[in-house]
Amino acid sequence: MTSAFRRLLDPVIDNNPVTLQILGICSALAVTTSLATALTMSVALTAVLVASSTVISLIRRHIPNAIRLIVQITIIASLVIVADQILQAFAWQMSQRLSIFVGLIVTNCLVLGRAEGFAMRNGVGASALDALGNGLGYSFILLIVGAIREVFGTGALFGHPVLPTLAKGGWFTPLNLMMLAPSAFFILGLLIWFIRTIKVEQVEHEGTAIISADEARKP
Amino acid sequence: MIRGLWERETIALLILAAALPVGIAGAVEGGWAFATTFTLALAVLAFWQGVFLFARAQLATGIGVLTALAVTLLGPQGLAPWQIILGVSFGAVIGEQVFGGWGRNIINTAVASLAFLFFAFPEAVTPEPGWLIAVSSVPGAALLVVLGVLAWPIPVGAIMGIATVGLLMGADLSVLFSHGAIVFGIVFLSGDPVTSSATPAGRWAYGGLAGGLAGLLGWAAYGVGAPQTIVFATLLASLFAPLIDHTVITISAAARKRRHG
């Protein structure tokens, strides 16, 4: 596998931003009640991520180190506004369903994480590929969670019925729990469990346990 | 835990013995529907215990019988078999087995199953267990308190918590002990020795918190006899149990240090 290919595919499973780095959880909970919103959010986030990483990588040698976070956030925020406006112009219904969560891509740790962690010290091509790969990894998880929640919460996929619900004369009682945010936590947790059962190297070592506040304060 | 006779399964058997009158009362009241739900829940729990016995070497435990009983008594009525299987599987796996089996869990298995069922199928009708269940819980509670399995400050604190909230809200307290869900729930769910607080002062705080929440949920939302009341109150309180214990230990350690330098 060439390095460019690796850079693109690595974040999808092996170094997934959601299930391994546990980034971008907030939106993964909020927009996954249906597959359509999850897909829109995935596209919007991937677009913003690729564009911001490219731009930041382009000007990385000109950004003063002391104010780099402010510069990064300014660029990301501008791109998010563009994405939000495009969504409002061409998909008004969808932008209403997503409410504030497209705007909140600004605060998505994933975007700033890739900008600060990768784009600041790598070339434009590598940064764009890395951003695209992370966007795909995020989208992959979001679509899985969205599909599970929509199927079991409403018995439909993309709005098309797949399980015969009780209201339409079938046997399936929609799980109301799936429409609530905690269900996304459970699904994400089970997904992480599943991935780490197959890919054992993703399990944290004993030494990486969270240290308590008392230990952190020790000199 | 004290070694010798007092191992985990001893506790499980004692709790089951204490729950026996409730089981008989439930079977008499519920009849055929009770028997089928109970058997199904028990089979699902046995299945998951078997899976984790072979996958992770987590020993099976008899406490599953109490879990099945609690789910049958307090759960919604008229559920399809797949709904019961789903709810009990959720409780068994997420509530108990992922933590390492009974004894290491932070929330009660039955509470997790019931909370899942209440949230997942809110339109299902939930029956309110009556005075027979309440009365039949009392001998078991006495047995558990005498044997030291159930710490008495927990039920007493819970009753004081409910009564305090009830008095503040101007509710009629005399009906409290005729509700099977609240009495059974305080003894066997809130009083679960695994998921409740373990320090003497912590038990009062935990019991008071569980009771106070039950009072709030009971008189302001679900109705004091509804199973949701005690299940959600126990769920929230047991999440706070480790924090309560930690706080009590920190305070007493600080007090010791001040006293003895």
Interface residues (C-beta under 8 A of the other chain):
Chain A: W171 T173 L175 N176 L177 M178 L180 P182 F186 G189 W193
Chain B: A80 Q83 L86 F90 I94 V98 F116 F119 A120 F121 P122
